Amino acid sequence: MKKIIGKLKKLVFGHVSILIVLLCIVPLFFVGGGLFRGVEIEQAPMEQEDLIVVGVSQLGSESGWRSAHTLSIQDALTKDAGYFLILNNARQMQENQIKAIRGFISQRVDYIVFAPVIESGWETVLREAKDAEIPVIIIDRMVDVRDESLYTTWIGTDTKEEGKKAGRWLERYLRKMGRASEEINIVVLQGTLGSTAELGRTKGFCEIAEYHDNWHILEQRTGDFTATRGKEVMWDMLRRHEDIDILVSQNDDMTMGAIEAMQEAGISFGEYGAVTVISFDAIYDALELVKKGWINVDIECNPVQGAYIDKIIQRLERGEPVEKSYVVEENVFTKENVEKFMDDRTY
């Protein structure tokens, strides 16, 4: 298939160069510095036709985790490694991702990689990619499609298990504190509604909570995975609920916003505070707060997935089979174990 695509590139890239120049001036793309550091949207040089052309649609730049995720892709799919990378920022909009994927199809890229902003609504564009015989690698979040042949493989984390880990940690913590039989009031800052991370973490935590009649989830509201919204929603929750024991925040950026809200409201939190803080993602800045005792536990969601993409593409290039899914390894961080992991932390 790559030989066929290589021939098509000779016919198509001359015309596509005009399209790419136009795309460069549209805010949908970031060129050069910022989040997508080192990315260039340009015509693949004819003298370097041996490069594997990969179109990547990243769902956005909403968090520190997402920045680390994007950087891992950039670091893995370099020209030195044999790749020509076209990287698109969808700015949290599914329609932008669909446009980007269709653009990749029209450019006849060798592979399409994307992190879907939500799970539903991908059937049509994925079928278009399949009809064009372009392998699709889904990363981070999942897609909900009836026909799984529409994508080649998925790389990501088990978000439902992450939610369960948070619930199991809370069980152990309450026993340790002698509060296992107390009435426990919980508020949840959810991520983008309908995203794999939100769905999985919500479902996983709630499955554990169902075993405890004394756990009361007072409210679950989305903070859209951003610090600003996390702070706004946490402020509102503090006004609405006088007695909050546990904050479950589905990513570190929202957690940091929520911490600001609690500080401004004069509410103590963390290791010696009134509100126990459970967070997700485990980016470096949040682990510093775990070390300080401000965050009680941080459930890792590993963003370093670029190397997995590279390995899968290389297997496909050799004509070797790949698994339908690859789950990235993750840890759980508390004050007791966090320090030994921080020196080698890359995100």
C-alpha positions as CSV (number, residue, x, y, z in Angstrom):
1,M,0.0,0.0,0.0
2,K,2.9,2.4,0.7
3,K,4.2,2.1,-2.8
4,I,0.7,3.0,-4.2
5,I,0.6,6.0,-1.8
6,G,4.1,7.0,-2.8
7,K,3.0,7.2,-6.4
8,L,-0.1,9.1,-5.5
9,K,2.0,11.6,-3.5
10,K,3.9,12.5,-6.7
11,L,0.6,13.4,-8.3
12,V,-1.1,15.0,-5.3
13,F,1.6,16.8,-3.3
14,G,2.1,19.5,-6.0
15,H,-1.6,20.5,-5.6
16,V,-1.7,19.8,-1.9
17,S,1.2,22.3,-1.2
18,I,-1.3,25.1,-2.0
19,L,-3.8,23.7,0.4
20,I,-1.2,23.3,3.1
21,V,-0.1,27.0,2.7
22,L,-3.8,28.0,3.2
23,L,-4.1,25.8,6.2
24,C,-1.1,27.3,7.8
25,I,-2.8,30.7,8.1
26,V,-5.9,29.2,9.7
27,P,-5.8,29.3,13.5
28,L,-6.6,25.6,13.5
29,F,-2.9,24.9,13.2
30,F,0.0,26.0,15.4
31,V,3.4,26.4,13.7
32,G,6.7,26.7,15.5
33,G,6.8,27.6,19.2
34,G,4.2,27.2,21.9
35,L,2.4,23.9,22.6
36,F,3.3,22.3,19.3
37,R,7.0,23.2,19.5
38,G,9.0,22.3,16.4
39,V,6.1,21.4,14.2
40,E,6.1,22.7,10.6
41,I,3.2,22.4,8.2
42,E,4.9,22.1,4.8
43,Q,5.1,20.1,1.7
44,A,7.0,16.8,2.0
45,P,10.3,17.2,0.0
46,M,10.3,15.0,-3.0
47,E,13.9,14.0,-2.3
48,Q,12.7,12.6,1.0
49,E,9.9,10.4,-0.2
50,D,11.1,7.6,2.1
51,L,9.8,9.6,5.1
52,I,6.6,8.2,6.6
53,V,4.0,10.9,6.5
54,V,1.8,10.9,9.7
55,G,-1.1,13.2,10.2
56,V,-1.9,13.8,13.9
57,S,-5.0,15.5,15.2
58,Q,-4.5,16.4,18.9
59,L,-7.8,17.3,20.6
60,G,-6.5,20.5,22.2
61,S,-4.1,22.1,24.7
62,E,-6.3,22.2,27.7
63,S,-3.9,21.0,30.3
64,G,-0.3,20.3,31.3
65,W,-1.0,16.6,30.7
66,R,-2.1,17.3,27.1
67,S,1.1,19.4,26.5
68,A,3.2,16.4,27.7
69,H,1.2,14.1,25.5
70,T,1.8,16.3,22.5
71,L,5.5,16.6,23.2
72,S,5.9,12.8,23.5
73,I,4.5,12.5,19.9
74,Q,6.8,15.2,18.6
75,D,9.8,13.6,20.2
76,A,9.0,10.2,18.8
77,L,7.9,11.1,15.2
78,T,10.9,13.1,14.1
79,K,12.5,13.4,10.7
80,D,15.6,11.8,12.1
81,A,13.4,8.8,13.0
82,G,12.1,8.7,9.4
83,Y,8.8,10.7,9.8
84,F,7.2,13.7,8.3
85,L,4.7,14.9,11.0
86,I,1.7,17.1,10.3
87,L,0.2,18.1,13.7
88,N,-3.2,19.7,14.1
89,N,-4.7,21.3,17.3
90,A,-8.5,20.8,17.3
91,R,-9.1,23.2,20.2
92,Q,-11.6,20.9,21.9
93,M,-13.9,20.8,18.9
94,Q,-14.9,17.5,17.2
95,E,-15.8,19.3,13.9
96,N,-12.2,20.6,13.8
97,Q,-10.9,17.0,14.2
98,I,-13.2,15.7,11.5
99,K,-12.0,18.4,9.1
100,A,-8.4,17.7,10.0
101,I,-8.8,13.9,9.4
102,R,-10.5,14.6,6.0
103,G,-7.5,16.9,5.2
104,F,-5.1,14.1,6.0
105,I,-7.1,11.8,3.7
106,S,-7.0,14.2,0.9
107,Q,-3.2,14.6,1.4
108,R,-2.8,10.8,1.2
109,V,-0.8,10.6,4.4
110,D,0.6,7.2,5.3
111,Y,-1.0,7.1,8.8
112,I,-3.6,9.0,10.7
113,V,-3.3,9.4,14.5
114,F,-5.8,11.2,16.6
115,A,-7.0,11.7,20.2
116,P,-10.8,12.0,20.0
117,V,-12.3,14.8,22.0
118,I,-15.4,12.7,22.7
119,E,-16.2,9.0,22.0
120,S,-19.2,9.3,19.6
121,G,-19.7,10.6,16.1
122,W,-16.7,9.1,14.3
123,E,-18.2,6.4,12.1
124,T,-18.4,8.4,8.8
125,V,-15.0,9.9,8.8
126,L,-13.3,6.7,9.9
127,R,-15.0,4.9,7.1
128,E,-13.6,7.5,4.7
129,A,-10.1,6.7,6.0
130,K,-10.7,3.0,5.7
131,D,-11.9,3.4,2.1
132,A,-8.7,5.4,1.4
133,E,-6.7,2.5,2.9
134,I,-5.0,4.7,5.5
135,P,-4.4,3.0,8.8
136,V,-5.9,4.9,11.8
137,I,-4.2,4.8,15.2
138,I,-6.4,6.2,18.1
139,I,-4.6,7.5,21.1
140,D,-5.5,8.5,24.7
141,R,-9.3,8.5,24.5
142,M,-11.4,5.9,22.8
143,V,-14.1,6.0,20.1
144,D,-17.5,4.3,20.3
145,V,-18.1,2.7,16.9
146,R,-20.1,-0.4,15.9
147,D,-17.4,-1.6,13.4
148,E,-14.0,-1.8,15.1
149,S,-12.3,-2.5,11.7
150,L,-12.6,1.3,11.1
151,Y,-9.4,1.8,13.1
152,T,-6.2,-0.2,13.4
153,T,-5.4,0.0,17.0
154,W,-5.8,2.1,20.2
155,I,-3.1,3.3,22.6
156,G,-4.1,4.7,25.9
157,T,-4.8,4.2,29.6
158,D,-7.5,2.3,31.5
159,T,-9.5,5.2,32.8
160,K,-12.1,3.1,34.4
161,E,-9.4,1.3,36.4
162,E,-8.0,4.7,37.3
163,G,-11.3,5.6,38.8
164,K,-11.4,2.3,40.7
165,K,-7.8,3.0,42.0
166,A,-9.1,6.3,43.4
167,G,-12.0,4.5,45.1
168,R,-9.8,1.8,46.6
169,W,-7.3,4.3,47.9
170,L,-10.2,6.2,49.6
171,E,-11.4,2.9,51.2
172,R,-7.9,2.3,52.6
173,Y,-7.4,5.9,53.7
174,L,-10.7,6.1,55.6
175,R,-9.9,2.9,57.4
176,K,-6.5,4.2,58.3
177,M,-8.0,7.4,59.7
178,G,-10.7,5.5,61.6
179,R,-13.4,7.0,59.5
180,A,-14.6,4.0,57.6
181,S,-18.1,4.1,59.2
182,E,-18.5,7.9,59.2
183,E,-20.8,9.7,56.8
184,I,-18.5,10.9,54.0
185,N,-19.6,13.8,51.7
186,I,-17.9,13.8,48.2
187,V,-17.9,16.3,45.4
188,V,-16.6,15.4,41.9
189,L,-15.0,17.7,39.3
190,Q,-15.5,15.9,36.1
191,G,-13.6,16.3,32.9
192,T,-15.1,17.0,29.5
193,L,-18.4,15.2,29.5
194,G,-18.5,12.3,27.1
195,S,-14.7,12.0,26.9
196,T,-13.1,8.6,27.7
197,A,-11.3,10.0,30.7
198,E,-14.5,11.4,32.2
199,L,-16.6,8.4,31.5
200,G,-14.1,5.9,32.7
201,R,-13.0,7.7,35.9
202,T,-16.6,8.5,36.8
203,K,-17.8,4.9,36.3
204,G,-14.8,3.4,38.0
205,F,-15.0,5.5,41.1
206,C,-18.8,5.2,41.3
207,E,-18.5,1.4,41.2
208,I,-16.4,1.4,44.3
209,A,-18.6,4.1,46.0
210,E,-21.7,1.9,45.5
211,Y,-20.3,-0.5,48.1
212,H,-20.4,2.2,50.7
213,D,-23.8,3.4,51.8
214,N,-22.1,6.1,53.9
215,W,-20.4,7.7,50.9
216,H,-22.6,10.5,49.6
217,I,-21.7,12.1,46.2
218,L,-23.2,15.5,46.8
219,E,-22.5,16.8,43.3
220,Q,-20.7,16.0,40.1
221,R,-20.0,18.8,37.6
222,T,-17.7,19.3,34.7
223,G,-14.7,21.6,35.0
224,D,-13.7,20.9,31.4
225,F,-10.2,19.7,32.4
226,T,-9.1,23.3,32.9
227,A,-7.8,25.2,36.0
228,T,-10.1,28.2,35.3
229,R,-13.3,26.1,35.2
230,G,-12.1,23.9,38.0
231,K,-11.8,27.0,40.2
232,E,-15.2,28.4,39.2
233,V,-17.0,25.2,39.8
234,M,-15.3,24.5,43.1
235,W,-16.2,28.0,44.3
236,D,-19.8,27.3,43.5
237,M,-19.7,23.9,45.2
238,L,-18.2,25.4,48.3
239,R,-21.1,27.9,48.4
240,R,-23.7,25.2,47.9
241,H,-22.3,22.6,50.3
242,E,-21.2,23.4,53.8
243,D,-19.6,20.1,54.7
244,I,-17.4,18.6,52.0
245,D,-15.0,15.8,53.1
246,I,-13.6,14.6,49.8
247,L,-12.8,16.3,46.5
248,V,-12.4,14.0,43.5
249,S,-10.9,16.0,40.7
250,Q,-10.5,14.2,37.3
251,N,-7.3,16.0,36.3
252,D,-4.5,18.0,37.9
253,D,-5.3,21.3,36.2
254,M,-8.9,21.3,37.7
255,T,-7.4,20.3,41.0
256,M,-5.0,23.3,41.0
257,G,-8.0,25.6,40.3
258,A,-10.0,24.0,43.0
259,I,-7.1,24.4,45.5
260,E,-7.1,28.2,44.7
261,A,-10.8,28.3,45.4
262,M,-10.4,26.6,48.7
263,Q,-7.5,28.9,49.7
264,E,-9.5,31.9,48.8
265,A,-12.5,30.6,50.8
266,G,-10.4,29.8,53.8
267,I,-11.1,26.0,53.6
268,S,-8.2,23.7,54.7
269,F,-7.4,20.8,52.5
270,G,-4.9,18.0,51.9
271,E,-2.9,16.0,54.5
272,Y,-4.0,18.0,57.5
273,G,-7.1,19.7,56.1
274,A,-10.8,19.4,56.2
275,V,-11.0,18.3,52.5
276,T,-9.2,15.3,51.3
277,V,-8.0,15.8,47.7
278,I,-7.9,13.0,45.1
279,S,-6.5,14.0,41.7
280,F,-5.7,12.4,38.4
281,D,-2.9,12.6,35.7
282,A,0.2,13.1,38.0
283,I,2.0,15.8,36.1
284,Y,5.2,17.1,37.7
285,D,3.7,20.3,39.2
286,A,0.9,18.3,40.8
287,L,3.4,15.8,42.3
288,E,5.1,18.7,43.9
289,L,1.8,19.4,45.7
290,V,1.5,15.7,46.6
291,K,5.0,16.0,48.2
292,K,3.8,19.1,50.1
293,G,0.7,17.3,51.3
294,W,-1.7,19.5,49.5
295,I,-2.9,16.7,47.3
296,N,-3.5,13.4,49.2
297,V,-3.2,11.1,46.2
298,D,-2.7,11.4,42.5
299,I,-3.7,8.6,40.1
300,E,-1.3,8.6,37.1
301,C,-2.5,8.8,33.6
302,N,0.7,8.3,31.6
303,P,0.9,10.8,28.6
304,V,4.2,9.4,27.2
305,Q,2.6,7.5,24.3
306,G,4.7,8.7,21.3
307,A,7.1,5.8,21.5
308,Y,4.1,3.4,21.3
309,I,2.9,5.1,18.1
310,D,6.4,4.7,16.6
311,K,6.7,1.0,17.5
312,I,3.2,0.3,16.1
313,I,3.9,2.1,12.8
314,Q,7.2,0.3,12.4
315,R,5.5,-3.1,12.9
316,L,2.9,-2.1,10.3
317,E,5.6,-1.0,7.9
318,R,7.2,-4.5,8.2
319,G,3.8,-6.1,7.6
320,E,3.6,-7.5,11.1
321,P,0.3,-7.8,13.0
322,V,-0.5,-5.4,15.9
323,E,-2.8,-5.8,18.9
324,K,-6.2,-4.0,18.9
325,S,-5.3,-2.1,22.0
326,Y,-2.2,-1.2,24.0
327,V,-2.6,-0.1,27.7
328,V,0.1,2.2,29.1
329,E,1.5,1.4,32.5
330,E,0.6,3.8,35.4
331,N,1.3,4.4,39.1
332,V,-0.5,5.8,42.2
333,F,1.4,8.6,44.0
334,T,1.1,9.6,47.6
335,K,3.5,11.5,49.9
336,E,5.0,8.2,51.0
337,N,6.3,7.2,47.5
338,V,6.3,10.3,45.3
339,E,9.8,11.6,45.9
340,K,11.6,8.6,44.4
341,F,9.8,9.1,41.1
342,M,10.3,12.8,40.6
343,D,13.9,13.0,39.6
344,D,13.3,11.0,36.4
345,R,9.9,12.6,35.7
346,T,9.7,14.0,32.1
347,Y,6.3,15.6,32.4
